[in-house]
Structure formats: C-alpha cells, structure tokens
C-alpha cells in the first residue's frame, strides 16, 4: 500500500514522454497561418485529454480507498491479496491506457496533418489563381492603355493636320478668296441695279402675256360650252321651246293671279264688315210680318239701361 502513490508519477512521465514528439512536430511549419491553426488544434484537442487523464489518475486509487473504508470483508480480501500480484495488473492497465491514448493522439495528429496539407494546397491554388488574375488584369490594363494612347495619338495627329491646313489656308488662300468674294458681290449688285428696269419690264410683259392667255382660255371655255349646249339641245330643241313658252305664260299668269290676290285681300275686310252689319240688321220674316202680334222685344237685364220712349203731346198753338 505504501508503493501505490509512485504509480501516478510513472504514469505522468509516460504521458509526457508520449506527447512530447507531437509538440516537436508542429513548430516546424513555415507559414504563420499554419502555426495559428496548429496552436488552436493543440489547445482544443490535447488539453481536454490531459484533463481527462488527471481525472482518471485518482480513479485507480478510489476503489481501494472506498472498499477499505466501507466494507470490512472486502478490505480483508484486499489485504489477503499479495502486493506483488496487484502491482503488475495496475502496470498493465496503465500501459494499455497509455497505448490507447498514443494511438488516438497519432490518429488525431494524422488527421490534423492531412487537413493542414489540404488547406495548404487550397491556399497555394488560391494564391496561384489570384496571381494569374492579377497578371491578366495587368495585361488587360496595359493593352487598354496602349490602345487609348494609339487612339489619342491618331486624334492628335489628325488635329495637327487640320490646324496646319487651316493655318496655311488662313495665311495664303483666305485673303485671296475674300477679295474675290467681295469683288463678285460688288459686280452682282451692279448687275442687279443695271438690270432692275429690264426686270420690271419683263415682269409687266409676263403679266400681260398671262392675262391674254387667261382671257383666251376663258373664251375657249365659253365657246366649247356653247357648242356642247347646242349639240345637246338640238334633239330636244322643240320641247325646250315649248317649255320656255309655257314657262313664260306661267310667269304672266302668276303675275295676274298675284294682282287678283292682292285685290281680293284688300276687299275681304270690307266685305266682312258688311256681312256683320247685315247679320245685325237681318230679322226673321215672322217677326217682320207679325211684329204687332208676337211682340218680341229684347229682354231687359238688370245690367241694361232703361230708356223710356214716351211720346210727348205737343200743344197746338190755337
């Protein structure tokens, strides 16, 4: 029982010895990114294993302590077991555990190294593609700049040629041309002034000719229309003459009838007045014949005025 505390120390030494080669492998990487990733993987993967080992170490002693303290029968059996038999079993279990941990650490380190290699390859591919894109971009920019330079040089050359042509024209040809233009303008004005009278006469002659032509055209039109009328009227000439005579008679009769109508319109009111007067004067023949018998007199209404027609006796003079 006194030799049991020495075993965890030996176990610690074994674990340190096993993990020290992995600690030596990772710092050999040249890239800074790989160092940071390795450091992360170390902190994430190996620290929990150490913690688990620290937790597992006292677990080898716990069963012995618990059995010795709680149950006496189990303690007697443990004391009866010789110390030489318990030591090799504990060493075997610790060695098996160390081997398993080494195997796991190796597999984890292999996976990590494979991941690191893959990431390095991807990084190299990305860097190469980025470098190619940059080279292509530089090439295109250079090509575009060269084309722009060529175009600008051609434009500048063309403008230089135009400027040189204009300068030579303004220096040599422009004064001569301006003098020629001024002389031609003067000649044109002189010709216009000299020929203005002739132009006026020509305008009047044109107007006269146009008028005569228009008159001739109108005469020809009239003659043509007359001939057409004569040709169309020849087969119907007698009927047309009769129609014209009838129309003349109708016009005369219309005038006569208008006169009669006017006269009758003037006589109508006079005749109407006479008719009314006669209607008032007319009486029935019975009343006229038997006036004393029938004694038909107009009725006296309350609204009518009463006129007394009393004969007055005249006194004789004697």
ABEGO torsion letter per residue (X at the ends): XAAAAAAAAAAAAAAAAAAAAAAAAAAABABAAAAAAAAAAAAAAAAAAAAAAAAAAAAAAAAAAAAAAABAAAAAAAAABBAAAAAAAAAAAAAAAAAAAAAAAAAAAAAAAAAAAAAAAAAAAAAAAAAAAAAAAAAAAAAAAAAAAAAAAAAAAAAAAAAAAAAAAAAAAAAAAAAAAAAAAAAAAAAAAAAAAAAAAAAAAAAAAAAAAAAAAAAAAAAAAAAAAAAAAAAAAAAAAAAAAAAAAAAAAAAAAAAAAAAAAAAAAAAAAAAAAAAAABBBAAAAABAAAAGBBBBBBAABBBBBBBBBBBBBAX
